[in-house]
Amino acid sequence: MIKKVALLFLLILVMPIINSEIYGHSFTTDESVLYLTLVDKLKAHAKLIEQFILENNYESAIQHSKLLKQIYTKEINDEIQ
């Protein structure tokens, strides 16, 4: 009986960890952190653009396209290449 309760308790603790995303936090400002932040911003705007196009909300899609263009500058493109 105690083994069953312990196993059930362990499953209750472990299942949310298995089924959820794990988020990390970094307090340094090295280039890799800045790059990953840039990539996340670009992905977020790209997803919003796609969503707004599918919803026929072209004005919002255009606004997010302009924001994406402001974030992804020629300098960043040159640095990536």
Secondary structure, DSSP 8 states (H G I E B T S, - for coil): -HHHHHHHHHHHHHHHHHTS----------HHHHHHHHHHHHHHHHHHHHHHHHTT-HHHHHHHHHHHHHHS-HHHHHHH-
